[in-house]
């Protein structure tokens, strides 16, 4: 039986729905015995001088496109062996179908991780600094002195004063240099030995920022009092019920250098974030929290009475807290003073007095010497100096990036993971568990479904 066979010289992929354009070359051909619709063998009666340029065919009577797999010559006639191209034949039906597309070169979701490409063996590291917070946080430097003054207004009889360096020096000079006992019958030196002014100072903490200028937590200024005395040095009194000073800065996290291939690269494991902040140390931050934003907000709230601080990390400028940690910001300063053994001194002095009563001159002299020895001040310290070195470096976000090998978008696509009508997208497509209901033979349908699963080009 003779059929009109349209021959083409046509370049296309094996896994493509592309159909030839143009009229081609139409010749009459006869099916050889035995033959089939899917794998016809056609003998051309008309002379074909050189058929090697024809690699594709269309048989209108069968409504199918074919690959020409081979040409053979027998007794003066060229014979074409063909194999059906199911993708091109059923292109319209494939395009009209809705499938769950896992990968596509034209339609994709950049938030979906793509494990198709391995990472390179090295990482790139960069630092982003919270410079504005650091400048504000380390503005100046001041002390908070907790002093016992018998006040009932403050906490547990302690009053907290905020002073700068110069006021702190003046206060210490007053404690050790002037007369504040107002005892006219004994010398100033002996006054200092009898009463240790440092015994009234509960703690001294240094902070890297300026507290006296912060009116939010101040009850106003007053003269610094200690015990029963007044130093006549004025300093702000801190409010024990509102003693927290806050600092914050929002930082923009640079995108992964290859983020055009997917925003998932801004999350772990392709991006690792390490927050380095003062005495809080280095803290790993889960990068996936920032999939929907490229901003991180670092906040530090410092209780200037205790030196305890709370650091919070937020995704975005006002998002939920994703990390919280407590640490010590106030640096404890050592306090020095004197101590006396008053009971021992009194006993020795009494012993000397008894010696006088009995005329024991030697005993009298010994008693005086022993009493003087007991009254000699002994050095006493409390607390220990903390470190200021943590505040010399700006808080920073250390960003480590893993780089991917080069991609081939056109040939491999990117993750899509969505239901799509195939004709609305183009290029490379992979489908998960594809399903088609078309008037095709069983082998054609299986071939089409196999291509849809393993990847094909809708062209």
C-alpha positions as CSV (number, residue, x, y, z in Angstrom):
1,X,0.0,0.0,0.0
2,X,1.4,3.4,-1.0
3,X,1.4,6.4,1.3
4,X,2.5,10.0,1.0
5,X,5.6,10.3,3.2
6,X,6.9,13.8,4.1
7,X,10.7,13.8,4.7
8,X,12.6,16.4,6.6
9,X,16.2,17.2,7.5
10,X,15.4,18.2,11.0
11,X,17.6,18.8,14.1
12,X,16.1,18.2,17.5
13,X,16.7,16.5,20.8
14,X,15.6,13.0,21.3
15,X,13.6,14.0,24.5
16,X,11.8,17.0,22.8
17,X,8.3,17.7,21.7
18,X,9.5,19.9,18.8
19,X,7.9,19.4,15.5
20,X,9.4,20.3,12.1
21,X,8.4,23.4,10.3
22,X,8.1,24.0,6.6
23,X,6.7,21.7,3.9
24,X,9.5,19.2,3.7
25,X,9.8,16.8,0.7
26,X,6.8,14.6,0.1
27,X,7.3,11.3,-1.7
28,X,5.3,8.2,-2.3
29,X,6.3,5.2,-0.3
30,X,5.2,1.6,0.2
31,X,5.2,-0.3,3.4
32,X,7.5,-3.3,3.3
33,X,6.2,-6.6,4.7
34,X,6.2,-7.1,7.7
35,X,5.8,-3.6,9.0
36,X,4.0,-1.7,11.8
37,X,2.5,1.7,12.6
38,X,5.1,2.4,15.3
39,X,8.1,1.1,13.4
40,X,7.2,1.2,9.7
41,X,9.7,0.2,7.0
42,X,9.0,2.2,3.8
43,X,10.3,1.6,0.3
44,X,10.4,4.6,-2.0
45,X,9.6,3.9,-5.7
46,X,10.5,7.4,-6.8
47,X,14.3,7.8,-7.2
48,X,16.1,9.3,-4.2
49,X,19.6,10.0,-5.3
50,X,21.0,10.6,-1.8
51,X,18.6,10.1,1.2
52,X,21.2,10.6,3.9
53,X,20.1,14.2,4.5
54,X,16.6,13.1,5.6
55,X,16.4,12.0,9.2
56,X,12.8,12.7,10.0
57,X,9.4,11.9,8.5
58,X,5.6,12.5,8.9
59,X,3.0,10.0,7.7
60,X,-0.4,11.8,7.6
61,X,-2.4,8.6,7.3
62,X,-1.0,7.5,10.7
63,X,-0.9,11.0,12.2
64,X,2.5,10.4,13.6
65,X,6.0,11.8,13.4
66,X,8.9,9.4,13.0
67,X,12.7,9.2,13.4
68,X,14.4,7.7,10.5
69,X,16.7,5.2,12.1
70,X,18.4,3.9,8.9
71,X,18.4,3.9,5.1
72,X,19.1,0.7,3.2
73,X,19.4,0.1,-0.6
74,X,17.9,-2.9,-2.2
75,X,17.6,-3.6,-6.0
76,X,17.6,0.0,-7.0
77,X,15.3,1.3,-4.3
78,X,16.0,3.2,-1.0
79,X,14.3,1.8,2.1
80,X,13.7,3.9,5.3
81,X,13.4,2.2,8.7
82,X,11.4,4.5,11.1
83,X,10.5,4.7,14.7
84,X,7.7,6.8,16.1
85,X,8.5,10.0,17.9
86,X,5.8,9.9,20.6
87,X,6.7,13.3,22.2
88,X,6.3,15.2,18.9
89,X,3.2,13.1,17.9
90,X,1.3,13.9,21.1
91,X,2.7,17.4,21.8
92,X,-0.8,19.0,22.0
93,X,-2.0,16.4,24.4
94,X,1.1,16.7,26.6
95,X,0.9,20.5,26.5
96,X,-2.8,20.5,27.6
97,X,-2.1,18.3,30.6
98,X,-1.5,19.5,34.1
99,X,1.4,17.9,35.9
100,X,3.3,18.3,39.1
101,X,6.5,19.9,37.8
102,X,9.5,19.2,40.0
103,X,12.1,21.0,37.8
104,X,11.9,23.5,35.0
105,X,14.2,25.9,33.2
106,X,11.4,28.5,32.7
107,X,9.3,28.3,35.9
108,X,11.0,27.8,39.3
109,X,10.9,28.7,43.0
110,X,14.1,30.2,44.2
111,X,13.2,29.4,47.8
112,X,13.5,25.7,47.2
113,X,16.9,24.1,48.0
114,X,18.5,22.5,44.9
115,X,20.7,19.6,45.8
116,X,21.4,18.9,42.1
117,X,24.7,20.8,42.2
118,X,27.5,20.0,44.7
119,X,29.5,22.6,46.6
120,X,33.1,23.5,46.1
121,X,35.6,22.5,48.7
122,X,36.3,26.0,50.0
123,X,34.2,28.7,51.6
124,X,34.3,32.5,51.4
125,X,34.3,34.5,54.7
126,X,33.3,38.2,55.2
127,X,32.5,40.4,58.1
128,X,29.6,42.9,58.5
129,X,29.9,45.3,61.5
130,X,27.4,46.9,63.8
131,X,29.3,50.2,63.7
132,X,26.4,52.5,64.7
133,X,25.6,50.4,67.8
134,X,29.3,50.2,68.7
135,X,29.7,54.0,68.4
136,X,26.7,54.6,70.7
137,X,27.5,51.7,73.0
138,X,31.1,52.7,73.6
139,X,30.4,56.5,73.8
140,X,32.4,57.7,76.7
141,X,32.7,55.4,79.7
142,X,31.4,55.8,83.2
143,X,31.1,54.2,86.7
144,X,28.1,53.2,88.8
145,X,28.8,53.2,92.5
146,X,26.6,51.3,94.9
147,X,26.9,53.0,98.3
148,X,25.3,52.2,101.7
149,X,23.8,55.5,102.9
150,X,20.9,54.4,105.0
151,X,18.4,55.6,102.4
152,X,14.9,54.1,102.5
153,X,14.2,55.4,99.0
154,X,16.6,53.1,97.2
155,X,17.0,49.4,97.2
156,X,18.1,47.7,100.4
157,X,19.7,50.8,101.8
158,X,21.9,51.2,98.7
159,X,22.0,54.3,96.5
160,X,23.4,54.0,92.9
161,X,25.3,57.0,91.5
162,X,26.5,57.3,87.9
163,X,29.8,59.2,87.5
164,X,32.3,59.9,84.8
165,X,36.1,59.3,85.3
166,X,36.8,62.8,86.5
167,X,34.0,62.7,89.1
168,X,35.2,59.3,90.2
169,X,38.7,60.6,90.8
170,X,37.3,63.6,92.8
171,X,35.2,61.3,94.9
172,X,38.2,59.0,95.7
173,X,40.4,62.0,96.4
174,X,37.8,63.2,98.9
175,X,37.5,59.8,100.6
176,X,41.3,59.5,101.1
177,X,42.4,63.1,101.2
178,X,40.0,65.3,103.2
179,X,38.5,65.3,106.7
180,X,34.9,64.0,106.8
181,X,34.7,62.8,110.4
182,X,34.9,66.3,111.8
183,X,36.6,65.0,114.9
184,X,38.7,67.9,116.2
185,X,40.4,65.9,119.0
186,X,42.2,63.4,116.7
187,X,44.2,63.8,113.6
188,X,42.9,63.2,110.0
189,X,45.2,60.3,109.6
190,X,43.9,58.6,112.6
191,X,40.3,59.3,111.5
192,X,41.0,57.4,108.3
193,X,42.4,54.5,110.2
194,X,39.5,54.3,112.6
195,X,36.9,54.3,109.8
196,X,37.4,52.7,106.4
197,X,35.3,54.7,103.9
198,X,35.4,51.8,101.4
199,X,33.3,49.7,103.8
200,X,30.3,51.7,102.7
201,X,30.9,51.1,99.0
202,X,29.1,47.9,98.0
203,X,30.4,47.8,94.4
204,X,31.9,49.8,91.6
205,X,31.2,48.9,88.0
206,X,32.6,50.4,84.9
207,X,30.5,50.7,81.7
208,X,31.8,51.5,78.2
209,X,29.0,54.0,77.6
210,X,27.9,57.4,79.0
211,X,25.3,56.8,81.8
212,X,25.2,60.3,83.4
213,X,23.6,61.8,80.3
214,X,20.8,59.3,80.2
215,X,17.9,61.1,81.9
216,X,15.6,58.1,81.3
217,X,17.0,56.2,84.3
218,X,18.0,59.1,86.4
219,X,16.1,60.5,89.4
220,X,18.0,63.7,89.2
221,X,21.3,64.8,90.8
222,X,22.3,64.6,94.4
223,X,25.5,64.7,96.5
224,X,27.1,61.4,97.0
225,X,26.5,60.1,100.5
226,X,28.2,57.2,102.3
227,X,27.3,55.9,105.7
228,X,26.6,59.0,107.8
229,X,28.6,61.4,105.7
230,X,28.1,63.6,102.7
231,X,30.9,64.0,100.1
232,X,29.4,67.2,98.7
233,X,30.2,65.8,95.2
234,X,27.2,65.9,92.9
235,X,26.2,62.9,90.7
236,X,23.0,61.5,89.1
237,X,21.1,59.1,91.2
238,X,19.9,56.1,89.3
239,X,16.3,54.8,89.4
240,X,16.3,51.2,90.7
241,X,12.9,50.6,89.1
242,X,14.0,51.7,85.6
243,X,17.6,50.9,85.3
244,X,17.9,49.4,81.8
245,X,19.6,51.2,78.9
246,X,18.9,49.8,75.5
247,X,21.1,49.8,72.3
248,X,20.1,48.4,68.9
249,X,21.0,48.4,65.2
250,X,19.6,46.7,62.1
251,X,22.1,45.3,59.7
252,X,21.5,44.3,56.1
253,X,23.0,40.9,55.4
254,X,24.6,40.7,51.9
255,X,23.1,38.1,49.6
256,X,25.0,35.0,48.7
257,X,27.2,35.7,45.6
258,X,25.2,33.1,43.7
259,X,21.8,34.0,45.1
260,X,20.5,34.6,41.6
261,X,20.3,30.8,41.4
262,X,18.1,30.7,44.5
263,X,17.5,32.5,47.7
264,X,17.9,29.2,49.5
265,X,21.6,29.9,49.2
266,X,21.2,32.6,51.9
267,X,20.2,29.8,54.4
268,X,22.1,26.9,55.8
269,X,24.2,25.0,54.9
270,X,25.2,27.3,52.1
271,X,25.4,30.3,54.5
272,X,26.6,30.2,58.1
273,X,26.3,33.1,60.4
274,X,28.4,33.7,63.5
275,X,27.6,36.7,65.7
276,X,30.6,38.1,67.6
277,X,29.5,40.5,70.2
278,X,31.5,41.9,73.1
279,X,31.5,39.7,76.3
280,X,28.7,37.6,74.9
281,X,31.3,35.8,72.8
282,X,30.7,34.2,69.4
283,X,27.2,32.7,68.9
284,X,26.1,30.7,65.8
285,X,22.9,32.0,64.3
286,X,20.7,29.8,62.1
287,X,20.7,31.4,58.7
288,X,17.4,29.9,57.6
289,X,15.6,32.4,59.8
290,X,16.5,35.1,57.2
291,X,15.0,33.3,54.2
292,X,12.2,35.9,54.1
293,X,14.4,39.0,55.0
294,X,17.9,40.2,54.5
295,X,18.0,42.1,57.8
296,X,19.2,41.2,61.3
297,X,18.6,43.4,64.3
298,X,21.0,43.2,67.3
299,X,19.7,44.6,70.6
300,X,21.5,45.0,73.9
301,X,19.7,46.0,77.1
302,X,22.0,46.7,80.0
303,X,20.9,46.9,83.7
304,X,23.4,49.4,84.9
305,X,22.7,48.5,88.6
306,X,23.9,44.9,88.2
307,X,25.9,45.0,85.0
308,X,23.8,42.1,83.6
309,X,22.8,42.5,80.0
310,X,20.4,40.8,77.6
311,X,21.3,40.4,74.0
312,X,18.5,39.7,71.5
313,X,18.6,38.9,67.8
314,X,15.6,39.5,65.5
315,X,15.0,38.6,61.9
316,X,14.2,41.9,60.3
317,X,13.9,45.2,62.0
318,X,10.8,44.3,64.2
319,X,10.4,40.6,63.8
320,X,10.2,38.0,66.5
321,X,13.2,37.3,68.7
322,X,15.0,34.3,67.3
323,X,17.8,34.2,69.9
324,X,18.3,35.6,73.4
325,X,21.3,35.3,75.7
326,X,22.3,37.0,79.0
327,X,25.8,38.1,79.9
328,X,27.8,40.6,82.0
329,X,28.6,44.0,80.5
330,X,29.5,45.9,83.7
331,X,33.1,45.5,84.5
332,X,33.7,45.0,88.3
333,X,36.4,47.3,89.6
334,X,38.5,46.3,92.7
335,X,38.0,48.4,95.8
336,X,40.9,49.0,98.2
337,X,40.9,50.2,101.8
338,X,42.1,49.6,105.3
339,X,41.1,47.4,108.2
340,X,41.9,47.5,111.9
341,X,41.9,45.0,114.8
342,X,40.1,47.2,117.3
343,X,39.5,44.5,119.9
344,X,43.1,43.5,120.0
345,X,44.1,47.1,120.2
346,X,41.7,47.8,123.1
347,X,43.0,44.8,125.0
348,X,46.5,45.9,124.6
349,X,45.9,49.5,125.6
350,X,44.0,48.3,128.7
351,X,46.9,46.1,129.5
352,X,49.2,49.1,129.3
353,X,46.9,51.1,131.6
354,X,46.9,48.3,134.2
355,X,50.7,48.4,134.1
356,X,50.7,52.1,134.9
357,X,48.5,51.4,137.9
358,X,51.0,49.0,139.3
359,X,54.0,51.1,138.5
360,X,55.1,48.6,135.8
361,X,56.8,51.1,133.5
362,X,58.1,48.3,131.2
363,X,54.6,46.9,131.0
364,X,53.2,50.4,130.3
365,X,55.6,50.9,127.4
366,X,54.9,47.5,126.0
367,X,51.1,48.2,126.1
368,X,51.5,51.5,124.2
369,X,53.6,49.7,121.5
370,X,51.1,46.8,121.2
371,X,48.2,49.2,120.9
372,X,49.9,51.2,118.2
373,X,50.7,48.1,116.2
374,X,47.1,47.0,116.4
375,X,45.8,50.3,115.2
376,X,48.1,50.3,112.2
377,X,45.9,49.8,109.1
378,X,46.1,46.5,107.2
379,X,45.4,46.6,103.4
380,X,42.0,45.1,102.5
381,X,40.5,44.6,99.0
382,X,37.3,43.2,97.7
383,X,36.1,42.2,94.3
384,X,38.4,41.9,91.3
385,X,39.0,44.0,88.2
386,X,37.1,42.8,85.1
387,X,38.3,43.3,81.5
388,X,37.6,46.1,79.2
389,X,39.2,44.4,76.2
390,X,35.9,43.0,75.0
391,X,34.7,46.4,74.0
392,X,37.6,47.4,71.8
393,X,36.2,45.5,68.8
394,X,32.9,46.2,67.0
395,X,30.2,43.6,67.1
396,X,30.2,41.8,63.8
397,X,28.4,39.2,61.8
398,X,30.8,36.7,60.4
399,X,29.4,35.2,57.2
400,X,30.7,32.0,55.7
401,X,29.5,31.0,52.2
402,X,29.7,27.7,50.4
403,X,29.9,28.1,46.7
404,X,28.2,25.9,44.1
405,X,29.7,24.5,40.9
406,X,28.4,26.2,37.8
407,X,24.8,25.4,36.7
408,X,23.2,24.5,33.4
409,X,19.8,26.1,33.7
410,X,18.7,25.3,30.1
411,X,19.6,21.6,30.3
412,X,18.8,20.8,34.0
413,X,16.4,23.5,35.2
414,X,15.7,24.5,38.8
415,X,13.2,23.3,41.4
416,X,9.6,24.2,40.7
417,X,7.5,21.8,42.8
418,X,4.1,23.1,41.6
419,X,1.2,21.9,39.5
420,X,1.6,23.5,36.0
421,X,-0.2,23.2,32.6
422,X,2.7,22.1,30.5
423,X,1.9,24.5,27.6
424,X,2.3,27.5,29.9
425,X,6.0,26.8,30.4
426,X,8.7,25.8,28.0
427,X,12.2,24.4,27.9
428,X,13.4,21.7,30.2
429,X,10.7,20.0,32.4
430,X,10.7,17.2,34.9
431,X,7.4,15.8,36.3
432,X,6.7,13.8,39.4
433,X,4.4,10.8,38.9
434,X,3.0,12.1,35.6
435,X,-0.3,10.9,34.3
436,X,-1.9,11.2,30.9
437,X,-5.2,10.1,29.3
438,X,-4.6,10.1,25.6
439,X,-5.5,8.0,22.5
440,X,-2.1,6.4,22.2
441,X,-0.9,2.9,22.1
442,X,0.4,1.4,25.4
443,X,4.0,1.5,24.3
444,X,3.7,5.2,23.2
445,X,2.0,6.2,26.5
446,X,4.7,4.4,28.5
447,X,7.4,6.1,26.5
448,X,5.8,9.5,27.0
449,X,5.4,9.0,30.8
450,X,9.0,7.9,31.0
451,X,10.2,11.1,29.3
452,X,8.0,13.2,31.5
453,X,9.6,11.6,34.6
454,X,13.2,11.6,33.5
455,X,13.0,15.1,31.9
456,X,12.0,16.4,28.5
457,X,11.9,19.6,26.5
458,X,8.6,21.2,25.6
459,X,9.4,23.0,22.4
